[in-house]
Amino acid sequence: MKSISRVFVYGTLRKHQVNHELLCRATYLGDHQTQPVYKMFHLGSYPGVVKCGSTSISGEVYLVDALTMNQLDRLEGYPNAYTRELIPTPWGQAWIYLYRGSLQGRQIIQTGRWHDEINLRRWSR
């Protein structure tokens, strides 16, 4: 029997983002907003989330098999660069990746929406 997990993605794994192809075998369950206990940071070409804030993070929830989960762990540098924990979603518990690196000098994304940050940078001069 295949191992199945749910994962909450909020950055480059979302639809129309550069790493979304890793979810080609996954089942999209829906959009979700976390409880307001996080803080999102701009880390260059991707975001990082830590659990020490008061922001809700916007993202998508997917049902993934063990192979896809292993690929996501590799992409995220789990367990060194990112760790993960389970969060409640309308579809059951899902893994969220939490950043473990230095945040010194990193800009906070106040909205908790990575796509807002991308659009702002794309259209601002």
TIDRENNU-379636 format. One record per residue (C-alpha): x negated, y negated, z negated; residue in three letters; chain; residue number from 1. Coordinates in pm, 1 decimal. Layout:
% TIDRENNU-379636
{site {X; Y; Z}; Ala; A; NUM} ...
//
This chain:
% TIDRENNU-379636
{site {0.0; 0.0; 0.0}; Met; A; 1} {site {-129.8; -347.2; 91.5}; Lys; A; 2} {site {-195.1; -597.5; -183.4}; Ser; A; 3} {site {18.7; -907.8; -135.2}; Ile; A; 4} {site {-38.2; -1247.4; -297.6}; Ser; A; 5} {site {106.3; -1594.4; -268.5}; Arg; A; 6} {site {-125.7; -1888.9; -222.9}; Val; A; 7} {site {-61.6; -2263.5; -247.2}; Phe; A; 8} {site {-269.7; -2464.6; 2.1}; Val; A; 9} {site {-310.2; -2841.8; -6.2}; Tyr; A; 10} {site {-593.7; -2935.8; 229.4}; Gly; A; 11} {site {-758.9; -2797.0; 540.7}; Thr; A; 12} {site {-552.5; -2474.9; 526.9}; Leu; A; 13} {site {-222.8; -2658.6; 578.0}; Arg; A; 14} {site {-37.3; -2653.6; 909.9}; Lys; A; 15} {site {-213.5; -2855.5; 1181.7}; His; A; 16} {site {-539.9; -2867.8; 983.1}; Gln; A; 17} {site {-880.2; -2726.2; 1081.7}; Val; A; 18} {site {-873.4; -2405.6; 873.7}; Asn; A; 19} {site {-506.7; -2316.0; 917.3}; His; A; 20} {site {-602.1; -2038.9; 1160.1}; Glu; A; 21} {site {-711.1; -1831.7; 858.6}; Leu; A; 22} {site {-340.8; -1805.4; 772.4}; Leu; A; 23} {site {-241.2; -1659.8; 1112.0}; Cys; A; 24} {site {-144.3; -1328.6; 944.4}; Arg; A; 25} {site {33.7; -1501.7; 655.3}; Ala; A; 26} {site {402.8; -1573.3; 607.9}; Thr; A; 27} {site {492.1; -1937.0; 545.5}; Tyr; A; 28} {site {731.9; -1958.2; 249.6}; Leu; A; 29} {site {780.1; -2334.1; 224.1}; Gly; A; 30} {site {657.3; -2671.7; 106.5}; Asp; A; 31} {site {597.7; -2719.0; -263.4}; His; A; 32} {site {498.1; -2987.0; -509.3}; Gln; A; 33} {site {311.1; -2879.4; -823.2}; Thr; A; 34} {site {377.7; -2991.5; -1174.9}; Gln; A; 35} {site {212.5; -3331.5; -1246.0}; Pro; A; 36} {site {-97.5; -3198.0; -1423.1}; Val; A; 37} {site {-364.8; -3239.6; -1152.1}; Tyr; A; 38} {site {-593.1; -3491.7; -989.0}; Lys; A; 39} {site {-695.9; -3474.5; -620.8}; Met; A; 40} {site {-1033.5; -3598.4; -495.9}; Phe; A; 41} {site {-1166.4; -3680.1; -150.3}; His; A; 42} {site {-1474.1; -3459.0; -99.5}; Leu; A; 43} {site {-1557.0; -3563.2; 256.1}; Gly; A; 44} {site {-1383.2; -3345.8; 512.9}; Ser; A; 45} {site {-1167.1; -3166.4; 256.1}; Tyr; A; 46} {site {-998.4; -3231.2; -79.8}; Pro; A; 47} {site {-1060.2; -3087.1; -423.2}; Gly; A; 48} {site {-809.2; -3058.3; -705.1}; Val; A; 49} {site {-881.9; -3040.2; -1076.9}; Val; A; 50} {site {-645.9; -2971.0; -1363.0}; Lys; A; 51} {site {-687.8; -3283.6; -1571.3}; Cys; A; 52} {site {-449.3; -3546.3; -1453.5}; Gly; A; 53} {site {-89.8; -3649.5; -1406.8}; Ser; A; 54} {site {-44.5; -3610.3; -1031.1}; Thr; A; 55} {site {174.7; -3361.3; -844.9}; Ser; A; 56} {site {-6.8; -3200.2; -554.1}; Ile; A; 57} {site {180.5; -3151.8; -225.8}; Ser; A; 58} {site {118.1; -2837.6; -27.8}; Gly; A; 59} {site {250.0; -2521.6; 132.4}; Glu; A; 60} {site {301.7; -2172.0; -5.0}; Val; A; 61} {site {211.8; -1861.1; 194.9}; Tyr; A; 62} {site {244.4; -1488.7; 144.1}; Leu; A; 63} {site {-93.7; -1333.3; 227.9}; Val; A; 64} {site {-241.3; -984.6; 243.9}; Asp; A; 65} {site {-564.5; -876.5; 70.7}; Ala; A; 66} {site {-778.4; -935.0; 381.4}; Leu; A; 67} {site {-652.3; -1292.8; 417.8}; Thr; A; 68} {site {-700.1; -1357.6; 44.9}; Met; A; 69} {site {-1062.1; -1239.9; 75.3}; Asn; A; 70} {site {-1114.9; -1475.2; 371.3}; Gln; A; 71} {site {-968.0; -1765.3; 172.8}; Leu; A; 72} {site {-1191.7; -1683.5; -124.0}; Asp; A; 73} {site {-1493.8; -1688.8; 108.6}; Arg; A; 74} {site {-1391.1; -2022.4; 262.5}; Leu; A; 75} {site {-1336.9; -2179.3; -80.2}; Glu; A; 76} {site {-1661.5; -2045.2; -226.8}; Gly; A; 77} {site {-1468.9; -1861.6; -497.4}; Tyr; A; 78} {site {-1563.6; -1828.9; -781.9}; Pro; A; 79} {site {-1853.9; -2075.2; -771.2}; Asn; A; 80} {site {-1736.4; -2386.3; -583.2}; Ala; A; 81} {site {-1368.0; -2325.8; -658.9}; Tyr; A; 82} {site {-1187.0; -2117.6; -912.7}; Thr; A; 83} {site {-819.8; -2033.1; -892.2}; Arg; A; 84} {site {-522.1; -2005.2; -1121.4}; Glu; A; 85} {site {-159.0; -1907.6; -1085.7}; Leu; A; 86} {site {107.8; -2175.8; -1066.7}; Ile; A; 87} {site {487.4; -2144.6; -1056.5}; Pro; A; 88} {site {662.4; -2193.8; -722.2}; Thr; A; 89} {site {1019.4; -2124.4; -607.5}; Pro; A; 90} {site {886.5; -1801.5; -447.1}; Trp; A; 91} {site {701.2; -1676.6; -755.4}; Gly; A; 92} {site {351.8; -1730.0; -889.9}; Gln; A; 93} {site {96.0; -1852.7; -633.2}; Ala; A; 94} {site {-277.9; -1907.2; -649.0}; Trp; A; 95} {site {-409.4; -2263.2; -634.3}; Ile; A; 96} {site {-779.5; -2329.4; -576.6}; Tyr; A; 97} {site {-934.1; -2569.7; -829.0}; Leu; A; 98} {site {-1261.2; -2750.0; -762.5}; Tyr; A; 99} {site {-1556.2; -2683.6; -995.8}; Arg; A; 100} {site {-1824.8; -2915.0; -855.8}; Gly; A; 101} {site {-1935.9; -3264.4; -945.9}; Ser; A; 102} {site {-1683.5; -3540.7; -894.0}; Leu; A; 103} {site {-1919.9; -3827.4; -963.7}; Gln; A; 104} {site {-1858.3; -4106.6; -713.9}; Gly; A; 105} {site {-1567.2; -3923.1; -549.7}; Arg; A; 106} {site {-1254.0; -4116.9; -458.1}; Gln; A; 107} {site {-925.2; -4010.1; -618.6}; Ile; A; 108} {site {-634.6; -3946.1; -381.6}; Ile; A; 109} {site {-362.6; -4106.3; -592.3}; Gln; A; 110} {site {-67.6; -3960.0; -400.4}; Thr; A; 111} {site {-177.0; -3596.0; -429.7}; Gly; A; 112} {site {-111.8; -3562.8; -54.7}; Arg; A; 113} {site {-414.2; -3475.7; 158.7}; Trp; A; 114} {site {-225.0; -3548.5; 482.2}; His; A; 115} {site {-163.7; -3906.8; 363.8}; Asp; A; 116} {site {-538.0; -3946.3; 312.5}; Glu; A; 117} {site {-619.9; -3810.0; 659.1}; Ile; A; 118} {site {-368.0; -4040.7; 826.8}; Asn; A; 119} {site {-490.2; -4341.8; 630.0}; Leu; A; 120} {site {-851.3; -4279.0; 734.0}; Arg; A; 121} {site {-754.7; -4204.1; 1094.5}; Arg; A; 122} {site {-563.3; -4528.0; 1143.1}; Trp; A; 123} {site {-750.5; -4771.5; 919.5}; Ser; A; 124} {site {-1057.8; -4961.3; 1034.0}; Arg; A; 125} 
//
